[in-house]
Amino acid sequence: MNKFLLMGFVSAACWMGVAQAVDAGTPRFEEFAVSDTFAGKAAKVRLVSASDKEYATRIREASRQKPNFAGHCVLASWGCGASCVSSVAINAKTGRVTWLPFTVCCWDVDVKEPLEFRRDSRLLVVHGSRNEEGSGTYYYALDKEGNFKLVKAVEKTAKN
């Protein structure tokens, strides 16, 4: 009986090592941590672009929420069709609106939310297709200028 327990333990340890090796290159929220979070009165939202003005009601409503992304932003999403979302980051300090440069759709059924983010991190994890093209998991960071920059793309293949 002890041999079977030992073999099971060794097998589990090997698989854990493989899983850690696979995840080693995956960006983590902690790598993009922010040290300060905004807690003051939010600046008046600045509706500049045509898209800002088209979705003014949704953006204004979202701007009244507390920051939930990158320490000082409100990340808000809304539906743009069947299994499709549009998203913006609203800077609570400046009122600047930054659009995610694509819509997200067609995420796998086991994905609870197509966008993963945290209040204390600049990392945004996108699951699914961007503008209905490709499919996979995409890692973006909000840079100092307030723009989304692709950090890593893990395209889904027929085997995935």
N, CA, C and O of each residue as an XYZ file, in Angstrom:
640
protein
N       0.819     -1.190      0.000
C       0.000      0.000      0.000
C       0.867      1.259      0.000
O       0.535      2.234     -0.675
N       1.965      1.252      0.743
C       2.841      2.415      0.816
C       3.463      2.747     -0.531
O       3.694      3.918     -0.834
N       3.741      1.715     -1.355
C       4.308      1.952     -2.677
C       3.336      2.754     -3.539
O       3.744      3.652     -4.276
N       2.034      2.421     -3.440
C       1.039      3.137     -4.228
C       0.917      4.589     -3.781
O       0.780      5.486     -4.614
N       0.965      4.827     -2.473
C       0.922      6.196     -1.957
C       2.136      6.986     -2.425
O       2.014      8.138     -2.842
N       3.303      6.362     -2.355
C       4.527      7.031     -2.786
C       4.472      7.348     -4.283
O       4.841      8.446     -4.699
N       4.014      6.389     -5.091
C       3.910      6.617     -6.534
C       2.915      7.739     -6.830
O       3.158      8.568     -7.707
N       1.816      7.767     -6.114
C       0.816      8.827     -6.296
C       1.382     10.186     -5.933
O       1.145     11.170     -6.634
N       2.133     10.244     -4.836
C       2.738     11.494     -4.400
C       3.750     11.990     -5.424
O       3.757     13.172     -5.768
N       4.607     11.093     -5.914
C       5.622     11.458     -6.905
C       4.948     11.936     -8.196
O       5.368     12.930     -8.790
N       3.911     11.230     -8.621
C       3.192     11.612     -9.825
C       2.564     12.998     -9.673
O       2.659     13.828    -10.578
N       1.928     13.248     -8.537
C       1.310     14.547     -8.290
C       2.357     15.653     -8.269
O       2.132     16.734     -8.812
N       3.500     15.387     -7.644
C       4.568     16.383     -7.581
C       5.085     16.708     -8.977
O       5.365     17.868     -9.281
N       5.212     15.704     -9.817
C       5.676     15.930    -11.192
C       4.678     16.795    -11.956
O       5.072     17.731    -12.651
N       3.393     16.487    -11.830
C       2.386     17.263    -12.539
C       2.313     18.691    -12.028
O       2.075     19.613    -12.808
N       2.512     18.889    -10.738
C       2.534     20.241    -10.193
C       3.703     21.020    -10.770
O       3.569     22.207    -11.065
N       4.835     20.374    -10.932
C       6.002     21.017    -11.523
C       5.750     21.417    -12.960
O       6.164     22.496    -13.383
N       5.076     20.562    -13.724
C       4.739     20.873    -15.107
C       3.787     22.060    -15.151
O       3.962     22.965    -15.968
N       2.783     22.067    -14.284
C       1.823     23.170    -14.259
C       2.514     24.480    -13.909
O       2.209     25.512    -14.506
N       3.438     24.459    -12.953
C       4.153     25.672    -12.583
C       5.032     26.139    -13.725
O       5.152     27.344    -13.948
N       5.651     25.222    -14.456
C       6.503     25.600    -15.585
C       5.677     26.257    -16.681
O       6.125     27.223    -17.300
N       4.470     25.742    -16.928
C       3.595     26.318    -17.940
C       3.182     27.725    -17.526
O       3.155     28.629    -18.361
N       2.859     27.922    -16.249
C       2.392     29.212    -15.757
C       3.517     30.213    -15.536
O       3.247     31.393    -15.314
N       4.782     29.769    -15.590
C       5.899     30.651    -15.264
C       5.952     31.878    -16.168
O       6.340     32.951    -15.706
N       5.578     31.758    -17.429
C       5.636     32.881    -18.347
C       4.364     33.702    -18.416
O       4.299     34.685    -19.154
N       3.358     33.314    -17.659
C       2.082     34.011    -17.676
C       2.152     35.247    -16.786
O       2.517     35.139    -15.615
N       1.808     36.418    -17.318
C       1.802     37.626    -16.476
C       0.860     37.453    -15.285
O      -0.225     36.884    -15.408
N       1.295     37.952    -14.144
C       0.502     37.853    -12.913
C       0.121     39.257    -12.440
O       0.849     40.222    -12.678
N      -1.006     39.357    -11.781
C      -1.480     40.644    -11.286
C      -0.430     41.325    -10.410
O      -0.259     42.543    -10.466
N       0.266     40.535     -9.605
C       1.256     41.079     -8.681
C       2.405     41.778     -9.414
O       3.001     42.711     -8.875
N       2.715     41.344    -10.614
C       3.800     41.951    -11.394
C       3.452     43.364    -11.858
O       4.342     44.127    -12.233
N       2.180     43.715    -11.835
C       1.718     45.020    -12.292
C       1.006     45.766    -11.163
O       0.093     46.558    -11.396
N       1.445     45.492     -9.940
C       0.812     46.083     -8.760
C       0.962     47.602     -8.737
O       1.962     48.155     -9.196
N      -0.046     48.251     -8.197
C       0.010     49.697     -7.954
C       0.081     49.908     -6.452
O      -0.525     49.169     -5.676
N       0.824     50.919     -6.060
C       1.008     51.143     -4.625
C      -0.015     52.111     -4.050
O      -0.296     52.076     -2.852
N      -0.571     52.970     -4.887
C      -1.550     53.923     -4.358
C      -2.909     53.701     -5.003
O      -3.007     53.330     -6.173
N      -3.937     53.932     -4.231
C      -5.300     53.826     -4.742
C      -6.008     55.146     -4.480
O      -5.795     55.784     -3.449
N      -6.837     55.542     -5.407
C      -7.539     56.819     -5.333
C      -8.814     56.652     -4.512
O      -9.603     55.736     -4.744
N      -9.001     57.551     -3.551
C     -10.188     57.469     -2.707
C     -10.921     58.809     -2.619
O     -11.896     58.925     -1.876
N     -10.475     59.808     -3.354
C     -11.097     61.131     -3.298
C     -12.337     61.229     -4.156
O     -12.873     60.230     -4.634
N     -12.780     62.467     -4.340
C     -13.928     62.723     -5.204
C     -13.463     62.606     -6.653
O     -12.454     63.196     -7.041
N     -14.202     61.848     -7.438
C     -13.831     61.618     -8.833
C     -13.976     62.898     -9.652
O     -14.902     63.684     -9.455
N     -13.038     63.081    -10.569
C     -13.099     64.218    -11.490
C     -14.280     64.041    -12.435
O     -14.742     62.924    -12.668
N     -14.756     65.141    -12.969
C     -15.835     65.092    -13.953
C     -15.311     64.372    -15.190
O     -14.234     64.684    -15.698
N     -16.087     63.407    -15.663
C     -15.681     62.616    -16.822
C     -15.601     63.516    -18.061
O     -16.456     64.376    -18.275
N     -14.556     63.301    -18.873
C     -14.336     64.085    -20.093
C     -14.775     63.261    -21.300
O     -14.142     62.264    -21.648
N     -15.856     63.685    -21.925
C     -16.379     63.003    -23.104
C     -15.824     63.716    -24.333
O     -16.304     64.784    -24.715
N     -14.807     63.112    -24.948
C     -14.081     63.765    -26.030
C     -14.387     63.152    -27.388
O     -14.755     63.861    -28.325
N     -14.238     61.847    -27.497
C     -14.394     61.181    -28.800
C     -15.870     60.979    -29.145
O     -16.757     61.139    -28.307
N     -16.093     60.626    -30.400
C     -17.458     60.325    -30.848
C     -18.020     59.138    -30.075
O     -19.199     59.130    -29.721
N     -17.180     58.132    -29.809
C     -17.637     56.968    -29.035
C     -17.988     57.372    -27.605
O     -18.972     56.888    -27.046
N     -17.186     58.259    -27.010
C     -17.490     58.755    -25.664
C     -18.883     59.368    -25.641
O     -19.686     59.087    -24.752
N     -19.151     60.201    -26.619
C     -20.429     60.911    -26.670
C     -21.586     59.962    -26.972
O     -22.689     60.140    -26.453
N     -21.337     58.958    -27.808
C     -22.382     57.993    -28.139
C     -22.801     57.188    -26.901
O     -23.973     56.846    -26.743
N     -21.842     56.894    -26.036
C     -22.115     56.100    -24.831
C     -22.021     56.955    -23.565
O     -21.660     56.454    -22.501
N     -22.341     58.220    -23.680
C     -22.210     59.169    -22.581
C     -22.955     58.726    -21.319
O     -22.417     58.845    -20.218
N     -24.157     58.228    -21.456
C     -24.944     57.819    -20.286
C     -24.250     56.691    -19.536
O     -24.105     56.756    -18.315
N     -23.824     55.665    -20.249
C     -23.142     54.537    -19.610
C     -21.832     54.990    -18.963
O     -21.515     54.578    -17.847
N     -21.083     55.825    -19.653
C     -19.793     56.278    -19.127
C     -19.991     57.152    -17.888
O     -19.266     57.006    -16.904
N     -20.956     58.045    -17.933
C     -21.227     58.899    -16.748
C     -21.653     58.049    -15.553
O     -21.195     58.270    -14.432
N     -22.529     57.078    -15.796
C     -22.958     56.189    -14.705
C     -21.769     55.446    -14.115
O     -21.637     55.361    -12.894
N     -20.911     54.914    -14.957
C     -19.736     54.174    -14.487
C     -18.785     55.079    -13.722
O     -18.163     54.644    -12.753
N     -18.665     56.333    -14.145
C     -17.720     57.255    -13.498
C     -18.098     57.556    -12.054
O     -17.272     58.071    -11.300
N     -19.305     57.252    -11.659
C     -19.747     57.486    -10.273
C     -19.349     56.348     -9.335
O     -19.502     56.457     -8.119
N     -18.839     55.258     -9.906
C     -18.411     54.123     -9.090
C     -17.034     54.388     -8.503
O     -16.314     55.281     -8.949
N     -16.684     53.603     -7.504
C     -15.352     53.674     -6.922
C     -14.366     52.965     -7.851
O     -14.744     52.017     -8.539
N     -13.109     53.409     -7.881
C     -12.113     52.735     -8.722
C     -12.033     51.236     -8.412
O     -12.036     50.814     -7.256
N     -11.963     50.453     -9.490
C     -11.887     48.997     -9.354
C     -10.732     48.408    -10.166
O     -10.586     47.190    -10.262
N      -9.904     49.302    -10.758
C      -8.830     48.860    -11.641
C      -7.665     49.847    -11.572
O      -7.867     51.061    -11.572
N      -6.461     49.320    -11.514
C      -5.225     50.104    -11.593
C      -5.124     51.197    -10.523
O      -4.408     52.181    -10.712
N      -5.823     51.035     -9.424
C      -5.724     51.972     -8.315
C      -6.551     53.230     -8.434
O      -7.008     53.763     -7.423
N      -6.755     53.721     -9.650
C      -7.452     54.995     -9.818
C      -8.452     55.009    -10.979
O      -8.949     56.070    -11.356
N      -8.743     53.847    -11.536
C      -9.663     53.784    -12.681
C     -10.906     52.960    -12.357
O     -10.894     52.062    -11.515
N     -11.966     53.306    -13.057
C     -13.169     52.488    -13.061
C     -13.169     51.773    -14.412
O     -13.235     52.412    -15.462
N     -13.097     50.457    -14.375
C     -13.203     49.668    -15.604
C     -14.663     49.257    -15.729
O     -15.202     48.568    -14.863
N     -15.287     49.681    -16.799
C     -16.710     49.404    -16.999
C     -16.916     48.721    -18.344
O     -16.225     49.029    -19.315
N     -17.861     47.801    -18.397
C     -18.189     47.065    -19.615
C     -19.697     47.006    -19.783
O     -20.453     47.079    -18.815
N     -20.109     46.874    -21.018
C     -21.523     46.681    -21.317
C     -21.651     45.865    -22.585
O     -20.724     45.798    -23.393
N     -22.800     45.249    -22.752
C     -23.027     44.384    -23.896
C     -23.092     45.146    -25.203
O     -23.596     46.267    -25.270
N     -22.566     44.506    -26.245
C     -22.618     45.108    -27.584
C     -23.125     44.071    -28.586
O     -22.844     44.163    -29.781
N     -23.862     43.098    -28.096
C     -24.379     42.020    -28.924
C     -24.353     40.732    -28.132
O     -24.039     40.733    -26.942
N     -24.683     39.636    -28.787
C     -24.683     38.334    -28.124
C     -23.254     37.955    -27.756
O     -22.388     37.878    -28.627
N     -23.007     37.722    -26.490
C     -21.677     37.352    -25.983
C     -20.602     38.331    -26.442
O     -19.527     37.919    -26.877
N     -20.890     39.621    -26.346
C     -19.951     40.655    -26.773
C     -19.980     41.789    -25.758
O     -21.047     42.190    -25.294
N     -18.792     42.307    -25.412
C     -18.722     43.447    -24.498
C     -17.773     44.511    -25.031
O     -16.762     44.209    -25.665
N     -18.125     45.762    -24.757
C     -17.264     46.923    -24.971
C     -16.832     47.393    -23.598
O     -17.577     47.249    -22.629
N     -15.625     47.958    -23.503
C     -15.111     48.362    -22.196
C     -14.338     49.664    -22.261
O     -13.710     49.991    -23.267
N     -14.402     50.401    -21.153
C     -13.627     51.624    -20.992
C     -12.994     51.643    -19.611
O     -13.489     51.027    -18.667
N     -11.888     52.366    -19.521
C     -11.278     52.676    -18.228
C     -11.433     54.175    -18.039
O     -11.021     54.964    -18.889
N     -12.030     54.561    -16.920
C     -12.250     55.975    -16.627
C     -11.319     56.352    -15.480
O     -11.413     55.792    -14.388
N     -10.432     57.289    -15.725
C      -9.479     57.737    -14.717
C     -10.215     58.645    -13.736
O     -10.663     59.730    -14.107
N     -10.338     58.205    -12.492
C     -11.069     58.968    -11.485
C     -10.355     60.268    -11.116
O     -10.999     61.214    -10.662
N      -9.033     60.328    -11.306
C      -8.271     61.536    -10.989
C      -8.453     62.625    -12.043
O      -8.546     63.809    -11.720
N      -8.505     62.203    -13.323
C      -8.514     63.176    -14.418
C      -9.815     63.220    -15.209
O     -10.078     64.205    -15.899
N     -10.622     62.187    -15.125
C     -11.847     62.104    -15.911
C     -11.627     61.588    -17.319
O     -12.572     61.519    -18.106
N     -10.387     61.220    -17.654
C     -10.070     60.728    -18.994
C     -10.708     59.355    -19.223
O     -10.705     58.502    -18.336
N     -11.252     59.157    -20.418
C     -11.864     57.887    -20.823
C     -10.925     57.207    -21.815
O     -10.547     57.797    -22.827
N     -10.551     55.966    -21.520
C      -9.726     55.173    -22.432
C     -10.512     53.926    -22.810
O     -10.891     53.125    -21.956
N     -10.744     53.783    -24.093
C     -11.466     52.613    -24.587
C     -10.516     51.439    -24.739
O      -9.383     51.607    -25.190
N     -10.969     50.258    -24.366
C     -10.253     49.048    -24.741
C     -10.328     49.036    -26.262
O     -11.421     49.166    -26.814
N      -9.199     48.885    -26.964
C      -9.197     49.100    -28.416
C      -9.873     48.008    -29.242
O      -9.593     47.866    -30.432
N     -10.747     47.249    -28.623
C     -11.472     46.188    -29.332
C     -12.650     45.765    -28.475
O     -12.681     46.022    -27.271
N     -13.618     45.113    -29.105
C     -14.677     44.455    -28.351
C     -14.192     43.040    -28.039
O     -13.273     42.526    -28.677
N     -14.821     42.431    -27.055
C     -14.470     41.062    -26.663
C     -15.710     40.202    -26.826
O     -16.805     40.563    -26.395
N     -15.508     39.054    -27.462
C     -16.629     38.140    -27.629
C     -16.136     36.696    -27.616
O     -14.937     36.418    -27.577
N     -17.078     35.825    -27.650
C     -16.842     34.418    -27.953
C     -15.888     33.724    -26.986
O     -15.060     32.916    -27.407
N     -15.996     34.034    -25.693
C     -15.154     33.363    -24.716
C     -15.710     31.981    -24.441
O     -16.887     31.707    -24.676
N     -14.837     31.110    -23.937
C     -15.214     29.720    -23.661
C     -16.293     29.655    -22.578
O     -16.385     30.545    -21.732
N     -17.096     28.611    -22.610
C     -18.197     28.464    -21.656
C     -17.707     28.315    -20.210
O     -18.447     28.627    -19.277
N     -16.473     27.843    -20.015
C     -15.972     27.691    -18.653
C     -15.387     28.994    -18.101
O     -14.948     29.026    -16.951
N     -15.372     30.058    -18.888
C     -14.876     31.364    -18.446
C     -16.036     32.119    -17.806
O     -17.061     32.356    -18.445
N     -15.866     32.497    -16.538
C     -16.939     33.203    -15.826
C     -17.097     34.634    -16.317
O     -18.214     35.104    -16.529
N     -15.974     35.325    -16.496
C     -15.979     36.703    -16.968
C     -14.930     36.849    -18.067
O     -13.821     36.333    -17.922
N     -15.251     37.535    -19.159
C     -14.269     37.680    -20.233
C     -13.109     38.611    -19.869
O     -12.048     38.551    -20.490
N     -13.306     39.465    -18.873
C     -12.261     40.388    -18.434
C     -11.955     40.139    -16.961
O     -12.849     40.142    -16.115
N     -10.676     39.926    -16.675
C     -10.232     39.775    -15.288
C      -9.359     40.972    -14.940
O      -8.478     41.352    -15.712
N      -9.605     41.563    -13.779
C      -8.825     42.714    -13.350
C      -8.951     42.869    -11.844
O      -9.805     42.254    -11.205
N      -8.081     43.703    -11.294
C      -8.094     43.972     -9.851
C      -7.873     45.458     -9.611
O      -7.286     46.161    -10.434
N      -8.346     45.903     -8.494
C      -8.171     47.310     -8.126
C      -6.705     47.656     -7.924
O      -6.285     48.770     -8.238
N      -5.921     46.717     -7.404
C      -4.529     47.002     -7.049
C      -3.533     46.592     -8.127
O      -2.351     46.415     -7.834
N      -3.992     46.437     -9.378
C      -3.101     46.000    -10.452
C      -3.462     46.700    -11.766
O      -4.625     47.021    -12.009
N      -2.451     46.930    -12.607
C      -2.644     47.522    -13.937
C      -2.893     46.465    -15.006
O      -3.107     46.799    -16.171
N      -2.867     45.176    -14.612
C      -3.028     44.081    -15.565
C      -4.505     43.812    -15.849
O      -5.336     43.763    -14.942
N      -4.802     43.640    -17.135
C      -6.135     43.259    -17.586
C      -5.978     41.982    -18.400
O      -5.200     41.938    -19.354
N      -6.721     40.938    -18.020
C      -6.672     39.657    -18.726
C      -7.956     39.535    -19.537
O      -9.060     39.634    -19.002
N      -7.788     39.318    -20.836
C      -8.910     39.249    -21.768
C      -9.025     37.815    -22.279
O      -8.056     37.252    -22.788
N     -10.211     37.229    -22.142
C     -10.473     35.868    -22.615
C     -11.433     35.934    -23.792
O     -12.483     36.569    -23.702
N     -11.082     35.283    -24.894
C     -11.994     35.210    -26.030
C     -11.393     35.765    -27.293
O     -10.192     35.647    -27.535
N     -12.246     36.376    -28.100
C     -11.834     36.956    -29.377
C     -11.853     38.473    -29.274
O     -12.709     39.054    -28.606
N     -10.904     39.100    -29.939
C     -10.858     40.563    -29.992
C     -11.390     40.986    -31.352
O     -10.882     40.560    -32.390
N     -12.408     41.821    -31.336
C     -13.081     42.240    -32.575
C     -13.450     41.042    -33.444
O     -13.352     41.082    -34.670
N     -13.872     39.993    -32.779
C     -14.337     38.760    -33.427
C     -13.258     38.086    -34.274
O     -13.570     37.370    -35.226
N     -11.996     38.313    -33.930
C     -10.887     37.676    -34.637
C      -9.997     36.953    -33.643
O      -9.771     37.429    -32.530
N      -9.495     35.798    -34.055
C      -8.615     35.024    -33.191
C      -9.364     34.532    -31.970
O     -10.572     34.728    -31.839
N      -8.634     33.896    -31.092
C      -9.211     33.422    -29.838
C      -8.070     33.041    -28.922
O      -7.079     32.456    -29.359
N      -8.210     33.373    -27.655
C      -7.174     33.033    -26.702
C      -7.292     33.842    -25.437
O      -8.368     34.316    -25.071
N      -6.154     33.989    -24.774
C      -6.062     34.811    -23.573
C      -5.008     35.874    -23.847
O      -3.893     35.571    -24.271
N      -5.378     37.119    -23.597
C      -4.518     38.253    -23.912
C      -4.307     39.073    -22.644
O      -5.243     39.340    -21.889
N      -3.073     39.459    -22.434
C      -2.693     40.184    -21.225
C      -2.304     41.605    -21.614
O      -1.389     41.812    -22.411
N      -3.007     42.581    -21.043
C      -2.751     43.984    -21.309
C      -2.402     44.691    -20.003
O      -2.886     44.326    -18.931
N      -1.554     45.707    -20.115
C      -1.238     46.547    -18.964
C      -1.625     47.977    -19.311
O      -1.423     48.431    -20.438
N      -2.176     48.671    -18.346
C      -2.465     50.090    -18.510
C      -1.156     50.825    -18.250
O      -0.596     50.724    -17.159
N      -0.658     51.572    -19.252
C       0.632     52.236    -19.084
C       0.465     53.594    -18.394
O      -0.651     53.997    -18.067
N       1.578     54.289    -18.177
C       1.564     55.566    -17.458
C       0.772     56.640    -18.187
O       0.257     57.568    -17.563
N       0.673     56.514    -19.512
C      -0.096     57.477    -20.293
C      -1.588     57.138    -20.301
O      -2.396     57.904    -20.826
N      -1.952     55.996    -19.723
C      -3.353     55.604    -19.661
C      -3.835     54.817    -20.860
O      -5.032     54.798    -21.149
N      -2.915     54.164    -21.566
C      -3.276     53.354    -22.730
C      -3.048     51.880    -22.437
O      -2.182     51.523    -21.638
N      -3.828     51.032    -23.084
C      -3.668     49.589    -22.931
C      -2.573     49.094    -23.873
O      -2.618     49.350    -25.076
N      -1.600     48.391    -23.324
C      -0.500     47.837    -24.108
C      -0.501     46.324    -23.949
O      -0.574     45.809    -22.833
N      -0.420     45.613    -25.072
C      -0.379     44.156    -25.037
C       0.936     43.704    -24.413
O       2.014     44.124    -24.834
N       0.833     42.839    -23.400
C       2.004     42.285    -22.718
C       2.309     40.892    -23.255
O       3.464     40.539    -23.492
N       1.248     40.108    -23.441
C       1.421     38.735    -23.921
C       0.110     38.245    -24.523
O      -0.976     38.577    -24.045
N       0.235     37.449    -25.581
C      -0.926     36.822    -26.213
C      -0.706     35.320    -26.227
O       0.345     34.836    -26.649
N      -1.707     34.590    -25.762
C      -1.666     33.128    -25.809
C      -2.834     32.712    -26.699
O      -3.970     32.562    -26.249
N      -2.513     32.533    -27.964
C      -3.542     32.176    -28.943
C      -4.012     30.756    -28.713
O      -3.227     29.864    -28.391
N      -5.298     30.567    -28.883
C      -5.871     29.236    -28.756
C      -5.678     28.520    -30.085
O      -5.955     29.074    -31.149
N      -5.206     27.298    -30.010
C      -5.029     26.487    -31.202
C      -6.079     25.398    -31.215
O      -6.839     25.253    -30.258
N      -6.127     24.640    -32.280
C      -7.093     23.553    -32.388
C      -6.897     22.539    -31.261
O      -7.852     21.888    -30.838
N      -5.667     22.406    -30.778
C      -5.380     21.464    -29.684
C      -5.855     21.986    -28.343
O      -6.214     21.204    -27.462
N      -5.859     23.328    -28.176
C      -6.265     23.916    -26.889
C      -7.734     23.706    -26.737
O      -8.315     24.114    -25.732
